[in-house]
Amino acid sequence: MGDRSGGRAFIGSFTSAGGRGIITAAVDGDTGALTETAATDAVADPSYLALGVAERGPVLYAVSETDEGAVAAFDIGEESAAPRLIGAPVPVGGAGPTHLALASGHLFTANYTSGSVSALPVGPGGQPVAAAVVLRHEGTGPHPERQRAPHAHHVGPDPTGRWIVSVDLGSDRVRVHGLDPATGAVGLRGETVLRPGTGPRRLGFHPSGRYAYVVNELEPTLTVCRWDAGEGVLEPLGEVRILPEGFEGRSYASEVAVAPDGGFLWVANRGHDSIAVLRLDAAGEKPVLVTTVPCGGQWPRGLALGPTGTRLYAANERSGDVTWFDIDAGTGVPRRAGSLAAPAASCVVFS
């Protein structure tokens, strides 16, 4: 058994592809190694997870990435027990929720299939209630299969908590919504149109809050943007390639992780099955691709920094594992250190 002083990890997976739902693992505080302690399949396809706190204590939230589209809350107060479902899953008013985040007492979901974002109030006990707002995205893109309609793939607050930012793969757009912290009400502030056909999927902020990095799925690039938190405006500055020159196969970036000190960022590449290492300048405006390293498995859908910020964890969906890496502090290059079996793994978060 690992040293529990390192906290816990929660791994989401696709039950429809043989996953076991949500796996709980102890994190060794010295090595970062994961040791499974429990699992629950109480919700179908809990592909993305987020942590919160309610009056009852810590709560784990999960999407149910199904056509019906729902979210669920789990009590995780008992460290050695499997997450315990709080009430019943709650419909989000959209299909295929693939991402979620907490802000101002609300749970926000990005609903990929229906191309929308939902806002659900969270009660004192931690359970979300029926969607109060469903924001419908609009637009298309040039890709003949993936961009026939809007497909929201990411939603979350900016570092100030004043704005909700959603990323839409189907329309090549990032939308910014003003957020009333008292009521959770959201209203469209504006939208940023990215280069047609890039298929933006995920977004991460620089620790300074002045820059944002958009991971593109349909082209192997990262779009660097200036973020004006005062006005809620996202301005594209340019793109950086995230695969080695000469690679001609198909690869689909999935997730970005940014170092707490702003020195590096990492992007997971499915198909190339790698983690791209990009060095950041002092401001965070100019990422430079340093190298790529194998992800330790196949099809890295999730990528996350561990509790100390010195290790990376890749959720490799098709090889069915979560692999962890020690990060070289000087070069930013991850070195494989171990793995845990986790069929159809899609996401990993830490408490």
C-alpha positions as CSV (number, residue, x, y, z in Angstrom):
1,M,0.0,0.0,0.0
2,G,1.3,3.4,-0.9
3,D,1.9,6.3,1.6
4,R,-1.5,8.0,1.9
5,S,0.2,11.3,2.8
6,G,0.3,11.9,-0.9
7,G,-3.6,12.1,-1.0
8,R,-5.9,10.3,-3.4
9,A,-6.5,10.1,-7.1
10,F,-9.8,9.5,-8.8
11,I,-9.8,8.0,-12.3
12,G,-12.8,8.3,-14.6
13,S,-13.4,5.8,-17.4
14,F,-15.9,4.6,-20.1
15,T,-18.0,1.8,-18.7
16,S,-19.4,1.3,-22.2
17,A,-15.8,0.3,-23.3
18,G,-15.0,-2.0,-20.4
19,G,-14.1,0.7,-17.8
20,R,-14.9,0.2,-14.1
21,G,-16.4,3.6,-13.6
22,I,-14.5,5.6,-11.0
23,I,-11.4,4.1,-9.5
24,T,-10.0,5.5,-6.3
25,A,-6.2,5.2,-5.7
26,A,-3.8,6.2,-2.9
27,V,-1.0,8.4,-4.0
28,D,2.5,7.7,-2.6
29,G,3.8,11.0,-1.3
30,D,7.4,10.0,-2.1
31,T,7.2,8.3,-5.5
32,G,3.8,9.5,-6.8
33,A,2.8,5.8,-7.4
34,L,-0.9,4.9,-7.5
35,T,-2.4,2.0,-5.6
36,E,-6.0,1.2,-6.2
37,T,-8.2,1.1,-3.1
38,A,-11.8,1.1,-4.4
39,A,-14.0,1.5,-7.4
40,T,-17.7,2.2,-8.3
41,D,-19.7,1.8,-11.5
42,A,-22.8,3.6,-10.1
43,V,-22.8,6.0,-13.1
44,A,-22.4,5.2,-16.8
45,D,-19.4,6.6,-18.6
46,P,-18.0,9.0,-16.0
47,S,-15.4,10.3,-18.4
48,Y,-14.6,13.6,-16.7
49,L,-14.3,14.4,-13.0
50,A,-14.1,17.5,-10.8
51,L,-13.7,18.1,-7.0
52,G,-15.6,20.3,-4.8
53,V,-16.5,20.9,-1.1
54,A,-20.0,21.0,0.4
55,E,-21.3,21.2,4.0
56,R,-21.0,17.4,4.2
57,G,-17.3,17.6,3.2
58,P,-15.4,16.8,0.0
59,V,-17.5,15.9,-3.1
60,L,-16.5,14.4,-6.4
61,Y,-18.5,15.3,-9.5
62,A,-18.7,13.2,-12.6
63,V,-20.3,13.6,-16.0
64,S,-22.2,10.7,-17.5
65,E,-21.2,11.0,-21.1
66,T,-24.3,9.4,-22.6
67,D,-27.0,10.5,-25.0
68,E,-29.2,11.3,-22.1
69,G,-26.5,13.5,-20.5
70,A,-26.3,13.7,-16.7
71,V,-24.0,14.7,-13.8
72,A,-23.6,12.9,-10.5
73,A,-22.2,13.9,-7.1
74,F,-20.3,11.4,-4.9
75,D,-19.4,11.6,-1.2
76,I,-15.7,10.9,-0.8
77,G,-15.4,11.7,2.9
78,E,-14.3,8.1,3.7
79,E,-10.8,7.6,2.4
80,S,-10.8,3.8,2.2
81,A,-14.3,3.5,0.8
82,A,-15.5,3.8,-2.8
83,P,-17.1,7.1,-3.7
84,R,-20.8,7.0,-2.6
85,L,-23.5,8.4,-4.9
86,I,-25.4,11.3,-3.4
87,G,-28.9,11.0,-4.7
88,A,-29.6,10.2,-8.3
89,P,-27.7,11.5,-11.4
90,V,-29.2,14.8,-12.6
91,P,-30.0,15.5,-16.3
92,V,-28.0,18.4,-17.8
93,G,-30.4,19.2,-20.6
94,G,-27.8,18.3,-23.2
95,A,-26.3,15.2,-24.8
96,G,-22.8,13.8,-24.4
97,P,-21.4,16.0,-21.6
98,T,-17.6,15.7,-21.8
99,H,-16.3,18.3,-19.4
100,L,-17.4,20.0,-16.2
101,A,-16.2,22.6,-13.7
102,L,-17.4,24.3,-10.5
103,A,-17.9,28.1,-10.2
104,S,-20.0,30.3,-8.0
105,G,-22.0,27.5,-6.5
106,H,-22.9,26.1,-9.9
107,L,-21.7,23.1,-11.9
108,F,-21.1,23.8,-15.5
109,T,-21.0,21.1,-18.2
110,A,-19.8,21.2,-21.8
111,N,-22.2,19.0,-23.8
112,Y,-20.4,17.8,-26.9
113,T,-23.1,16.0,-28.8
114,S,-25.7,18.8,-28.5
115,G,-23.3,21.6,-28.7
116,S,-24.3,23.4,-25.5
117,V,-23.2,24.4,-22.0
118,S,-25.4,23.8,-19.0
119,A,-25.3,25.5,-15.5
120,L,-26.7,23.5,-12.6
121,P,-27.0,25.0,-9.1
122,V,-25.4,23.0,-6.4
123,G,-27.3,22.5,-3.1
124,P,-25.7,22.7,0.4
125,G,-25.4,18.9,0.5
126,G,-23.3,19.0,-2.7
127,Q,-25.9,17.6,-5.0
128,P,-26.6,19.5,-8.3
129,V,-30.2,20.2,-9.2
130,A,-31.9,20.5,-12.6
131,A,-30.1,22.7,-15.1
132,A,-31.1,26.3,-14.6
133,V,-29.6,27.5,-17.9
134,V,-28.7,25.8,-21.1
135,L,-26.6,27.9,-23.5
136,R,-26.8,26.7,-27.1
137,H,-23.8,27.2,-29.2
138,E,-24.0,28.0,-32.9
139,G,-21.8,27.6,-36.0
140,T,-20.0,25.1,-38.1
141,G,-16.5,24.5,-39.5
142,P,-14.9,23.1,-42.7
143,H,-14.2,19.6,-41.4
144,P,-16.7,17.4,-43.3
145,E,-17.4,15.0,-40.4
146,R,-16.5,16.7,-37.1
147,Q,-17.7,20.2,-37.7
148,R,-21.2,19.9,-39.2
149,A,-22.6,21.3,-36.0
150,P,-21.3,22.9,-32.7
151,H,-19.6,20.6,-30.3
152,A,-18.8,22.1,-26.9
153,H,-15.7,20.3,-25.4
154,H,-14.6,22.5,-22.5
155,V,-16.1,24.8,-19.9
156,G,-14.6,26.5,-16.9
157,P,-14.0,29.7,-15.0
158,D,-11.1,32.0,-15.8
159,P,-8.5,32.6,-12.9
160,T,-10.5,35.5,-11.6
161,G,-13.8,33.7,-11.4
162,R,-15.5,36.5,-13.2
163,W,-15.9,34.7,-16.5
164,I,-17.0,31.3,-17.8
165,V,-15.0,30.2,-20.9
166,S,-16.3,27.5,-23.2
167,V,-14.4,25.9,-26.1
168,D,-16.3,24.6,-29.2
169,L,-14.6,22.1,-31.5
170,G,-17.4,22.1,-34.1
171,S,-17.4,25.9,-34.8
172,D,-13.7,26.8,-34.1
173,R,-14.8,29.3,-31.4
174,V,-14.1,30.1,-27.8
175,R,-17.0,31.8,-26.0
176,V,-16.8,34.1,-23.0
177,H,-19.7,34.5,-20.6
178,G,-20.0,36.9,-17.8
179,L,-20.7,35.3,-14.4
180,D,-22.7,36.8,-11.6
181,P,-21.0,35.3,-8.5
182,A,-24.1,35.9,-6.4
183,T,-26.6,34.0,-8.6
184,G,-24.5,32.0,-11.0
185,A,-26.3,33.7,-13.9
186,V,-24.3,33.8,-17.1
187,G,-24.6,36.1,-20.2
188,L,-22.6,36.0,-23.4
189,R,-19.8,38.6,-23.3
190,G,-18.3,37.7,-26.7
191,E,-16.7,35.0,-28.8
192,T,-13.3,34.5,-30.4
193,V,-13.1,32.8,-33.8
194,L,-10.0,30.7,-34.2
195,R,-8.5,29.5,-37.5
196,P,-11.1,27.4,-39.4
197,G,-10.6,23.7,-39.2
198,T,-8.4,23.6,-36.1
199,G,-11.1,22.1,-33.9
200,P,-10.3,23.6,-30.5
201,R,-10.8,21.1,-27.6
202,R,-9.4,22.2,-24.3
203,L,-8.0,25.4,-22.7
204,G,-5.5,26.1,-19.9
205,F,-4.4,29.4,-18.4
206,H,-0.9,30.6,-17.5
207,P,-0.4,31.1,-13.8
208,S,-0.2,34.9,-14.3
209,G,-3.7,34.8,-15.8
210,R,-2.6,36.9,-18.8
211,Y,-2.4,34.1,-21.3
212,A,-4.5,31.1,-22.3
213,Y,-3.5,28.1,-24.4
214,V,-6.1,26.3,-26.6
215,V,-5.4,22.7,-27.5
216,N,-6.6,22.0,-31.1
217,E,-7.8,18.5,-31.9
218,L,-8.2,18.5,-35.6
219,E,-4.7,20.0,-36.3
220,P,-1.6,19.3,-34.2
221,T,-1.3,22.9,-32.9
222,L,-1.7,24.9,-29.7
223,T,-3.2,28.4,-30.1
224,V,-1.7,31.0,-27.8
225,C,-4.1,33.8,-26.7
226,R,-3.8,36.9,-24.7
227,W,-6.5,37.0,-21.9
228,D,-7.9,40.4,-20.7
229,A,-9.6,39.5,-17.4
230,G,-10.8,43.1,-17.0
231,E,-12.8,43.1,-20.2
232,G,-13.3,39.3,-20.7
233,V,-11.6,39.3,-24.1
234,L,-9.6,36.5,-25.6
235,E,-7.2,37.5,-28.4
236,P,-5.4,34.9,-30.5
237,L,-1.7,35.6,-30.9
238,G,-0.5,32.6,-32.9
239,E,-0.1,28.8,-33.1
240,V,2.6,26.4,-32.1
241,R,3.1,22.9,-33.5
242,I,2.9,20.2,-30.9
243,L,4.3,17.3,-33.0
244,P,7.7,16.7,-34.5
245,E,8.3,18.0,-38.0
246,G,7.9,15.2,-40.5
247,F,5.2,13.3,-38.7
248,E,2.5,12.6,-41.2
249,G,0.2,10.2,-39.4
250,R,-3.1,11.1,-37.7
251,S,-3.0,12.4,-34.2
252,Y,-5.5,14.2,-32.1
253,A,-4.4,16.4,-29.1
254,S,-6.6,15.9,-26.0
255,E,-5.5,17.8,-23.0
256,V,-3.1,20.5,-21.7
257,A,-1.3,20.9,-18.3
258,V,0.5,24.1,-17.3
259,A,3.3,24.1,-14.7
260,P,2.4,26.0,-11.5
261,D,5.5,28.2,-12.0
262,G,4.7,28.9,-15.7
263,G,8.0,27.4,-16.9
264,F,6.5,24.6,-19.1
265,L,3.3,23.2,-20.5
266,W,2.5,19.7,-21.7
267,V,0.0,18.4,-24.3
268,A,-1.2,14.9,-24.7
269,N,-1.3,13.6,-28.3
270,R,-3.6,10.6,-29.2
271,G,-2.4,8.7,-32.3
272,H,1.2,9.9,-31.9
273,D,0.7,8.6,-28.4
274,S,3.0,11.1,-26.9
275,I,3.3,14.0,-24.5
276,A,4.6,17.2,-26.1
277,V,6.9,19.3,-23.9
278,L,6.8,23.1,-24.5
279,R,9.1,25.6,-22.8
280,L,7.5,29.0,-21.9
281,D,9.2,32.3,-21.9
282,A,9.1,34.5,-18.8
283,A,5.8,36.1,-19.8
284,G,4.2,32.9,-21.0
285,E,3.5,34.3,-24.5
286,K,5.9,32.2,-26.6
287,P,5.8,28.4,-26.1
288,V,8.5,26.5,-27.9
289,L,8.3,22.7,-28.6
290,V,11.2,21.0,-26.8
291,T,10.5,17.4,-27.5
292,T,7.8,14.7,-27.4
293,V,8.0,11.6,-25.2
294,P,6.0,8.4,-25.3
295,C,2.8,8.6,-23.2
296,G,3.4,5.1,-21.7
297,G,0.4,3.5,-23.4
298,Q,-2.1,4.2,-26.2
299,W,-4.5,7.1,-26.8
300,P,-3.8,9.5,-23.8
301,R,-7.2,11.1,-23.3
302,G,-6.4,12.7,-20.0
303,L,-3.3,14.5,-18.7
304,A,-2.9,16.0,-15.2
305,L,-0.2,17.3,-12.9
306,G,0.0,15.5,-9.5
307,P,-0.5,17.2,-6.1
308,T,3.1,18.5,-5.9
309,G,3.3,19.7,-9.5
310,T,6.4,17.7,-10.1
311,R,4.8,14.7,-11.8
312,L,2.5,14.1,-14.8
313,Y,-0.2,11.5,-15.0
314,A,-1.6,10.3,-18.4
315,A,-4.9,8.5,-18.6
316,N,-4.3,6.2,-21.6
317,E,-7.7,5.1,-22.8
318,R,-7.0,2.3,-25.3
319,S,-4.2,0.6,-23.4
320,G,-6.2,0.9,-20.2
321,D,-3.8,2.5,-17.7
322,V,-2.7,5.6,-15.9
323,T,1.0,6.2,-16.3
324,W,2.9,8.6,-14.2
325,F,6.1,10.5,-14.9
326,D,8.7,12.4,-13.0
327,I,9.4,15.8,-14.5
328,D,12.9,17.0,-14.9
329,A,12.9,20.5,-13.3
330,G,15.4,21.9,-15.7
331,T,14.2,20.6,-19.0
332,G,10.5,19.9,-18.3
333,V,10.9,16.4,-19.9
334,P,8.8,13.7,-18.2
335,R,10.4,10.3,-17.4
336,R,8.2,7.3,-17.0
337,A,8.0,6.0,-13.4
338,G,5.2,3.6,-13.3
339,S,1.6,2.8,-14.2
340,L,-1.7,1.5,-12.8
341,A,-4.2,-0.7,-14.8
342,A,-7.4,1.3,-15.4
343,P,-9.5,0.0,-18.4
344,A,-10.8,2.7,-20.7
345,A,-9.2,5.4,-18.5
346,S,-10.2,9.0,-19.6
347,C,-9.4,11.4,-16.7
348,V,-7.5,11.6,-13.4
349,V,-7.9,14.2,-10.6
350,F,-6.3,14.6,-7.2
351,S,-7.6,15.5,-3.8
